[in-house]
Amino acid sequence: MSQDQQQVQKFAKSAHINYVEHLDDKEKNTFEYFVTEHLRMSGIYWGITAMSLMGELHRMKKDEILEFIKNSFHKEIGGFSGAPNHDPHVLYTLSAIQNLILLLGNDLNTFLSEEDIDSIGKFIGSLQQEDGSFAGDKWGEIDTRFSYCALNTLALLGLLETCSNYRGEKINNTRYVDTEKAVQYILSCQNFDGGFGVCVGAESHAGQIFTCVGMLAIAGALDRIDQDTLSWWLCERQCSGGGLNGRPEKLEDVCYSWWVLSSLAMMDRVHWIDIQKLHNFICNCQDTEKGGISDRPNCMVDVFHTFFGIAGLSLLGYQKEYDLKTIDPIFALPVDVLRNIGLETPYTTRYEV
């Protein structure tokens, strides 16, 4: 039976709200809980952003989350770790700042002092390498993801000169990173097929493409790549079942409803894929009784795929039908959250909520 002939599950918003709200009520003395501890900061981001998109952020335990973020901040270094007693890393620094923006908005200064914000900027700057790339932490791994995390973090804090919320006068026009060098490095990573990988010459992958396209968009340099070739590669990621994969010959996966779609959205090419078939694939990956979304139909749900499935439905244009907020494809936050901190993007000007 083709997908078009299969029954499509209805979007189970109430079940998803209940699933995310009670994620932290689960058993905390299990092996699985401890081996995923280093991901906790990003897990919080996936959960509360999903709740924000569904208009239910108020259900989350704000004070407990803020305490967790506080205990994961390394003041002397300027970075955040994935959980207390772990090393600071640019990935979790971005997640922490995204969480704070979601929970506090313009009241960020009640949590971070100007000295704290300056130290975060300096931490990000210390990770930039001579060729413009970024390391993730002091151990030196290089990955195009880290370039995106670096510029996104600076932009959300008003520390990047290419963004509308730049607080130049308050920070003595400090430039924490060399933005042009960062752009040049990412441009050097574009492959013959239009895609991007983890570094120069690496295989094109949809996840890395999102980070590279997003970083270029934040830097105001999206017009410097071959968007048509890249968009063609991205739209070819749609499989016969309607879902998207991350590279050729791989299985479809709900998370690519974000990585692929957000990249296409930044280049105004969402219509290059079959929107209805992707919608159906996402909806059929739901657990409509207990809530949550999985990578593929009939698999185990998790907060990661739940967030990216809901974000994908928002990017596909189902905000009104499912009562969802609009997510910004560049910053991966609801447009009203970005507007609240004065950060303008094509989506914040195009959509009210």
C-alpha positions as CSV (number, residue, x, y, z in Angstrom):
1,M,0.0,0.0,0.0
2,S,1.4,3.4,-1.0
3,Q,1.7,6.2,1.6
4,D,-1.0,8.1,-0.2
5,Q,-3.4,5.2,0.5
6,Q,-2.4,4.8,4.2
7,Q,-4.4,6.5,6.9
8,V,-2.6,9.6,8.3
9,Q,-2.6,10.0,12.0
10,K,-4.0,13.3,13.3
11,F,-1.5,15.6,15.1
12,A,-1.7,14.7,18.8
13,K,-0.9,18.0,20.3
14,S,-2.3,17.3,23.8
15,A,-0.4,14.0,24.0
16,H,2.9,15.7,23.0
17,I,2.4,18.4,25.6
18,N,1.9,15.8,28.3
19,Y,4.9,13.8,27.1
20,V,7.3,16.7,27.2
21,E,6.0,18.2,30.4
22,H,6.6,14.9,32.3
23,L,9.9,13.9,30.7
24,D,11.8,14.8,33.9
25,D,9.5,12.7,36.0
26,K,11.0,9.5,34.7
27,E,13.4,7.2,36.7
28,K,16.7,9.0,37.3
29,N,18.7,6.0,38.6
30,T,18.9,4.2,35.3
31,F,21.9,3.5,33.1
32,E,20.3,5.4,30.2
33,Y,19.8,8.5,32.4
34,F,23.4,8.7,33.4
35,V,25.0,8.0,30.0
36,T,23.0,10.8,28.5
37,E,23.8,13.3,31.2
38,H,26.2,15.2,28.9
39,L,23.3,16.0,26.6
40,R,21.0,17.4,29.3
41,M,21.4,21.1,28.3
42,S,20.5,20.4,24.7
43,G,17.7,18.1,25.9
44,I,16.2,21.0,27.8
45,Y,16.4,23.1,24.7
46,W,14.6,20.5,22.6
47,G,11.9,20.2,25.2
48,I,11.2,23.8,26.1
49,T,11.3,24.9,22.4
50,A,8.8,22.3,21.5
51,M,6.6,23.5,24.4
52,S,7.1,27.1,23.3
53,L,6.0,26.2,19.7
54,M,2.9,24.6,21.1
55,G,2.2,27.6,23.3
56,E,2.7,25.7,26.6
57,L,6.1,26.9,27.8
58,H,4.5,28.0,31.1
59,R,4.1,24.3,32.1
60,M,7.8,23.8,32.4
61,K,9.7,24.0,35.7
62,K,11.3,27.4,35.0
63,D,13.1,27.8,38.4
64,E,14.6,24.3,38.3
65,I,15.8,24.8,34.7
66,L,17.4,28.1,35.5
67,E,19.2,26.5,38.5
68,F,20.5,23.8,36.3
69,I,21.8,26.3,33.8
70,K,23.4,28.3,36.6
71,N,25.2,25.3,37.9
72,S,26.5,24.5,34.4
73,F,28.1,27.9,33.8
74,H,31.9,28.1,34.1
75,K,32.3,31.8,35.0
76,E,36.0,31.7,34.9
77,I,36.0,30.4,31.4
78,G,32.8,31.9,30.0
79,G,31.2,28.7,28.6
80,F,28.5,26.3,29.6
81,S,28.7,22.6,29.9
82,G,26.0,20.0,29.0
83,A,25.5,19.4,32.8
84,P,27.1,20.4,36.0
85,N,30.7,19.1,36.5
86,H,31.3,18.6,32.8
87,D,33.6,20.7,30.6
88,P,32.3,23.8,28.8
89,H,31.6,23.4,25.1
90,V,30.3,25.7,22.4
91,L,27.4,23.3,21.6
92,Y,26.0,23.5,25.2
93,T,26.9,27.2,25.4
94,L,24.5,27.8,22.5
95,S,21.8,25.6,24.1
96,A,22.2,27.4,27.4
97,I,21.8,30.8,25.8
98,Q,18.8,29.6,23.7
99,N,17.2,28.3,26.9
100,L,17.8,31.6,28.7
101,I,16.3,33.6,25.8
102,L,13.2,31.3,25.8
103,L,12.7,31.6,29.6
104,L,13.8,35.2,30.3
105,G,13.7,37.1,27.0
106,N,14.7,40.7,27.6
107,D,15.3,40.0,31.3
108,L,18.5,38.1,30.5
109,N,20.4,40.6,32.6
110,T,18.7,39.2,35.7
111,F,20.7,36.0,35.1
112,L,23.9,37.1,33.3
113,S,25.8,40.3,34.2
114,E,27.6,42.4,31.6
115,E,30.8,40.8,32.8
116,D,29.3,37.3,32.2
117,I,28.2,38.2,28.7
118,D,31.7,39.6,27.9
119,S,33.3,36.4,29.2
120,I,31.0,34.3,27.0
121,G,32.0,36.4,24.0
122,K,35.7,35.9,24.9
123,F,35.2,32.2,25.3
124,I,33.7,32.0,21.8
125,G,36.5,34.1,20.4
126,S,39.1,31.9,22.0
127,L,37.8,28.9,20.0
128,Q,38.3,30.5,16.6
129,Q,41.3,29.2,14.7
130,E,43.7,30.9,12.3
131,D,41.8,29.6,9.2
132,G,38.5,31.0,10.5
133,S,37.1,27.6,11.8
134,F,36.0,27.0,15.3
135,A,37.0,24.3,17.9
136,G,34.3,23.0,20.1
137,D,36.3,23.3,23.3
138,K,39.9,23.5,24.6
139,W,40.6,20.0,23.2
140,G,40.5,21.3,19.7
141,E,38.0,19.3,17.6
142,I,37.0,21.2,14.5
143,D,33.5,20.9,13.0
144,T,31.3,23.3,10.9
145,R,28.6,22.8,13.6
146,F,30.8,24.8,15.9
147,S,31.0,27.8,13.5
148,Y,27.2,28.0,13.6
149,C,27.0,27.6,17.4
150,A,29.6,30.4,17.8
151,L,27.9,33.0,15.6
152,N,24.4,32.0,16.8
153,T,25.5,32.5,20.5
154,L,27.0,35.9,19.8
155,A,24.0,37.0,17.8
156,L,21.5,36.0,20.6
157,L,23.6,38.0,23.1
158,G,23.8,41.1,20.8
159,L,27.5,40.6,20.3
160,L,27.6,40.2,16.5
161,E,28.0,43.2,14.3
162,T,26.0,41.7,11.4
163,C,22.7,41.4,13.4
164,S,20.0,44.0,14.1
165,N,20.3,43.6,17.9
166,Y,24.1,44.4,18.0
167,R,24.9,46.3,21.2
168,G,28.0,47.9,19.9
169,E,28.0,51.0,22.1
170,K,27.5,48.9,25.3
171,I,30.5,46.7,24.5
172,N,32.8,49.3,23.1
173,N,32.3,47.9,19.6
174,T,34.3,44.8,20.6
175,R,34.6,42.2,17.9
176,Y,34.9,38.8,19.6
177,V,35.5,36.9,16.3
178,D,36.7,37.6,12.8
179,T,33.3,37.2,11.0
180,E,34.8,37.4,7.5
181,K,37.3,34.7,8.2
182,A,34.6,32.5,9.6
183,V,32.6,33.0,6.4
184,Q,35.6,32.3,4.2
185,Y,36.2,29.0,6.0
186,I,32.6,27.9,5.6
187,L,32.6,28.8,1.9
188,S,35.7,26.7,1.5
189,C,33.7,23.7,2.7
190,Q,31.1,23.7,-0.1
191,N,31.4,20.6,-2.2
192,F,30.8,20.1,-6.0
193,D,27.3,18.8,-5.3
194,G,26.4,22.0,-3.5
195,G,26.5,20.5,0.0
196,F,28.7,20.9,3.1
197,G,30.4,18.5,5.4
198,V,32.1,18.6,8.8
199,C,35.2,20.2,7.3
200,V,36.9,21.0,4.0
201,G,36.5,18.1,1.6
202,A,34.2,16.1,3.9
203,E,31.0,14.3,2.5
204,S,27.9,16.5,2.2
205,H,25.4,15.9,5.0
206,A,22.1,17.6,5.6
207,G,22.9,18.3,9.3
208,Q,26.1,20.0,8.4
209,I,24.4,21.9,5.6
210,F,21.9,23.4,8.1
211,T,24.8,24.6,10.3
212,C,26.7,26.1,7.3
213,V,23.7,27.8,5.7
214,G,22.5,29.0,9.1
215,M,26.0,30.4,9.9
216,L,26.2,32.2,6.6
217,A,22.7,33.6,7.1
218,I,23.6,35.0,10.5
219,A,26.7,36.5,9.0
220,G,24.8,38.1,6.1
221,A,26.6,36.0,3.5
222,L,24.0,33.6,2.2
223,D,24.2,35.2,-1.2
224,R,27.8,34.0,-1.6
225,I,27.0,30.3,-2.2
226,D,25.5,28.4,-5.1
227,Q,21.9,28.1,-3.7
228,D,20.4,26.3,-6.7
229,T,22.8,23.4,-6.7
230,L,22.5,23.1,-2.9
231,S,18.7,23.2,-3.0
232,W,18.6,20.5,-5.7
233,W,20.7,18.3,-3.5
234,L,18.5,19.0,-0.5
235,C,15.2,18.3,-2.3
236,E,16.6,15.0,-3.5
237,R,16.7,13.9,0.1
238,Q,12.9,13.2,0.0
239,C,12.3,9.4,0.0
240,S,9.5,7.4,-1.5
241,G,7.8,7.3,1.9
242,G,7.6,11.1,2.1
243,G,10.3,11.5,4.7
244,L,13.8,13.1,4.3
245,N,17.2,11.5,4.7
246,G,20.5,13.1,5.5
247,R,22.5,11.8,2.5
248,P,22.1,9.5,-0.4
249,E,21.1,5.9,0.2
250,K,20.2,6.4,3.8
251,L,16.8,5.9,5.5
252,E,14.4,8.7,6.0
253,D,14.3,10.2,9.5
254,V,12.0,12.8,11.2
255,C,15.0,14.9,12.4
256,Y,15.8,15.8,8.7
257,S,12.4,17.5,8.6
258,W,14.4,20.2,10.4
259,W,17.9,19.9,8.9
260,V,16.8,19.8,5.3
261,L,13.6,22.0,5.6
262,S,15.3,24.8,7.5
263,S,18.0,25.0,4.9
264,L,15.5,25.1,2.1
265,A,13.5,27.7,4.1
266,M,16.5,30.0,4.5
267,M,16.8,29.9,0.7
268,D,13.0,30.2,0.1
269,R,12.7,26.8,-1.5
270,V,10.5,24.7,0.8
271,H,8.1,24.3,-2.1
272,W,10.8,22.2,-3.9
273,I,9.7,19.2,-1.9
274,D,6.3,17.4,-1.6
275,I,5.0,19.2,1.5
276,Q,1.9,16.9,2.0
277,K,4.0,13.7,1.8
278,L,6.4,15.0,4.4
279,H,3.6,16.1,6.6
280,N,2.1,12.6,6.5
281,F,5.4,11.0,7.3
282,I,5.9,13.1,10.4
283,C,2.3,12.5,11.6
284,N,2.7,8.8,11.2
285,C,5.8,8.8,13.4
286,Q,3.7,9.9,16.4
287,D,2.7,8.0,19.5
288,T,-0.8,9.5,19.5
289,E,-1.6,7.9,22.9
290,K,1.4,8.6,25.1
291,G,2.8,11.4,23.1
292,G,6.2,12.0,21.4
293,I,7.5,11.5,17.9
294,S,10.0,8.9,16.7
295,D,12.5,8.8,13.9
296,R,10.4,6.5,11.8
297,P,6.9,5.0,12.1
298,N,6.5,2.4,15.0
299,C,9.8,3.3,16.6
300,M,10.5,4.6,20.1
301,V,9.8,8.3,20.7
302,D,12.3,10.7,22.2
303,V,12.4,14.5,22.8
304,F,14.9,15.1,20.0
305,H,12.6,13.8,17.3
306,T,9.6,15.2,19.0
307,F,11.0,18.7,18.8
308,F,12.3,18.4,15.2
309,G,9.0,16.9,14.1
310,I,7.0,19.7,15.5
311,A,9.5,22.3,14.1
312,G,9.1,20.6,10.7
313,L,5.4,20.9,10.8
314,S,5.8,24.6,11.6
315,L,8.2,25.1,8.7
316,L,5.8,23.3,6.4
317,G,3.1,25.9,7.1
318,Y,0.8,24.0,9.6
319,Q,0.9,26.7,12.3
320,K,-2.8,27.6,12.0
321,E,-4.1,24.1,11.5
322,Y,-2.3,22.7,14.5
323,D,-2.1,25.9,16.6
324,L,1.7,26.1,16.5
325,K,4.0,29.1,16.5
326,T,6.3,29.9,13.6
327,I,9.9,28.7,14.1
328,D,12.7,30.7,12.6
329,P,14.8,28.5,10.3
330,I,18.1,30.4,11.1
331,F,18.1,30.5,14.9
332,A,15.8,27.6,15.6
333,L,13.6,29.6,18.0
334,P,10.0,30.8,17.7
335,V,9.8,34.1,15.8
336,D,8.1,35.9,18.7
337,V,11.0,35.1,20.9
338,L,13.5,36.6,18.5
339,R,11.3,39.7,17.9
340,N,11.2,40.2,21.7
341,I,15.0,40.6,21.8
342,G,15.1,42.8,18.7
343,L,16.7,40.2,16.4
344,E,15.3,40.6,12.9
345,T,15.3,37.8,10.2
346,P,13.2,37.3,7.1
347,Y,10.9,35.1,9.1
348,T,10.4,37.6,12.0
349,T,9.3,40.3,9.5
350,R,7.1,37.8,7.6
351,Y,5.2,36.2,10.4
352,E,3.6,37.7,13.5
353,V,3.7,34.5,15.6
